[in-house]
């Protein structure tokens, strides 16, 4: 399967497409370079598990190492809190995306806006439209997806990959952050 | 009293012999004259133009600023293009991305409104031909005095006969034409002006829908605002396939009524099954409770491929455009009945019935266009009777062995999954099926929206959708449910009973489940949401495909939502108003709360009524599977009335949300009608158009969006109880924004006092007074000075 085609075949946005994250180091570098990153986690993440480990646990580890505030949407909150992890905010995906599009928004802590929004776990088509909103109306913001499918509307996206490769990529990012 | 108005008098004389002349085919039109029988003085805005409510629209749009979500970065509408509008680029005509997105939204809303208005036009023409111009409108006998709240409100007229509706439709047609013109290259250039026109299209759409439904209720004798309308059969399993079966699909019911009329006339009612998909099915059961509803639009492929229908009759809207092909595969003749949907078929309208039936039965023709509903009735029934023994329910679904054999061809290329709107794990299910395990395919059936894109994408020509349906064979046969036939309008007396409790907030809200079946996780979610809100004593309304989905699930005692809850417009009722066009009654109920309960002037007084509804009536629409352009225009009609709409995750493809910012207190000021002061009214309702990611998020948001600035403390406490309880159960924990929704300590639910007071203290809460809210300066009863 082509690595940089929209996962949902017809979700072809236009000329501006996401750069590929071909190895975890790239994602690491983006996260390190960002002054104010934020992670938005949708309910889809709950479903995935590789070799007995839930991917949500990888995200908790990632957020902890990178010290990224986590916004959870929908009922994802329960999964985080049941693991003793308190998200920075519980907000619907459209709400957080709308705030991120506002250059005057001072963030969840009231200090400053964000310069990198990392998305994962939303329904593909919904994440695609929200990323499109940010691509077109939030020039102050870069976006990245950690999903295992290519999202052309992001600034950076992983290519289409298997769940196993996805888990490896997430582990790679976490390991990189820990160095 | 006689008034000049938009209504004309037309006099036609076929033939007249007198001493002085011999006249033949004389037609005289005498201006625009109407008899005035309505004593209410005319309001400020009868028959408004597209800019009449621009200021009102901008008030809403400045609070709920559009958050654009371009579905496509290009504009392809003229030969300058394609133009790349990404970011802040402009198109060759100068258009920007926000304007282009709102332009597409306007196009969608115009398509939706035109569809309902076109539907109303065809229906009205048919009914006037059948019953005459003077046929009286009667949608609820003595229980309904305000028979057409939307028309009264928008047009400022009180229609009494079918003929009176002509001028209303003429107005709608003119407005939609003007609105459509706005989308031409180089017309409107400002996104908020486009958006204002979207709201106008929505309002006009509500008028068109009301025309259609009050006309058909009156002329066809549908249930007239009857809370105890009959329970009718719903589901594939309810069809007796041992009989000849007619399937009707679409929205415009005259051909279906004529099928039933012919069966009645020939005493064939118990010999043939008349079944339907989509809104025609709903309206057919309003005409005859023996008719059966197979399911929402997503049931088209699965039902046709089952081979059960012997004849397929289509009218208009939301019909698969490949229906003729699918019908041919099962050797069921197809009859197209609408000028809007001819499918390339030969026009047999003027041919003798015997010839058409003979051609169908012999297989000489596979389909025909018949534009005479009466003839359709006879042809469909006679063909069904004759062809059923020959067809022997020929189906295209594979047997178990064939299914497994097909599955073995799969190479797991993933194209089917990548084509699936819901990203369903089809390849894994087919891989399992190849080993004889059909359970995963069977599970997919529940979430499948029936689009068939999976098999179009398949590189090995595997009939993927048929595999899914065949694997769920047992399940489909068990689809036997009950649905309460569409009751139509809400009675005036019901409004009087609930008006106070709704406005004061003691009934926590009206939640209307409307629209199509593009669900993210199957029909069941709609039924679950309906039951939850009914259990919580909200008033639940349903219409269209959502009304069907609401009935396609049973509780632990085996009852469907319609068997468990009453059909009356009261706390804990589940009220099926009917088909798509019956949505006008839901808007009408909100309008009637303002006019009947609060005694606000109705006639041509849209802005004041919308201001009332927005600030005081805790109504929310939920279009969980919104798919079509009609859904877009229906939603827009509710937005202009100040009623928020929640859609499912696919709803983000409507290209923009209308979202409030609760974190910006300055956005939420209202005028206090008592003092004229501009005061904080709180972030309620927080959004006007919101896409929820999951059912759980939707339910919590619905509970929040029923709050209004006018809620009494008792009412706000009830609404907060529901919001907090649902949030705790479905999302987890105390909602983070309760402090924004508590105005005074009296708002706090008694049972949650301690934890809420702690939450308020943690968030620096301050008390704010409860205003008498309005957004309209003219509604201020006392100026600052005096």
Interface residues (C-beta under 8 A of the other chain):
Chain A: X1 X7 X8 X9 X10 X12 X13 X14 X15 X16 X42 X43 X73 X74 X75 X77 X78 X81 X89 X90 X92 X93 X94 X95 X97 X98 X99 X101 X102 X122 X123 X124 X125 X126 X129 X130 X132 X133 X135 X136 X137 X139
Chain B: X67 X68 X69 X70 X71 X72 X73 X74 X84 X85 X86 X87 X88 X97 X98 X413 X414 X415 X418 X419 X420 X421 X423 X457 X520 X649 X650 X652 X653 X657 X659 X661 X663 X690 X691 X692 X693 X694 X696 X697 X701 X730 X731 X732 X733 X736
